[in-house]
Amino acid sequence: MRTLITVLALFPLPVAAHPGHLAELAGHSHWIAAGAIAAATAIALWVAGKKKDAEATEDSDAEEAEEAEEAEESAA
C-alpha cells in the first residue's frame, strides 16, 4: 500500500472537488481567493500577450535587417 501511495504522490492529478464547493463561495471569504485567482490569471495572460508582441516585433526587426543587408549586397 505504501508503494501505491508513493507512486501516486509522484504524479500530478487533478483535484476532484464536488460542486457543493461552489456554493461555499457565496457565504465565506472564498471570494478573496477567487478574486486573487482571477487577478493572477489576468496578469499572466497580459504578460504572455506582451511577450508575444515583443517577440513579433523582434522577428520583424530581424527580417527588416536581413532585407536591408540583401538590398545592400545586390546594389554593390
Secondary structure, 3 states (H helix, E strand, C coil): CHHHHHHHHHCCCCCCCCCHHHHHHHHCCHHHHHHHHHHHHHHHHHHHHHHHHHHHHHHHHHHHHHHHHHHHHHHC
